[in-house]
Amino acid sequence: NLIDLAGSESSKTETTGLRRKEGSYINKSLLTLGT
């Protein structure tokens, strides 16, 4: 059970990091498109 918790926590962090990367990438492309 503890291992399950740790696994889901780390995958949660991974998803947030990925989403953040995607978000900054999208923001950059939007800025490029806007200029």
Secondary structure, DSSP 4 states (H G I P E B T S, - for coil): -HHHHHHHHHHHHHHHHHHHHHHHHHHHHHHHHH-
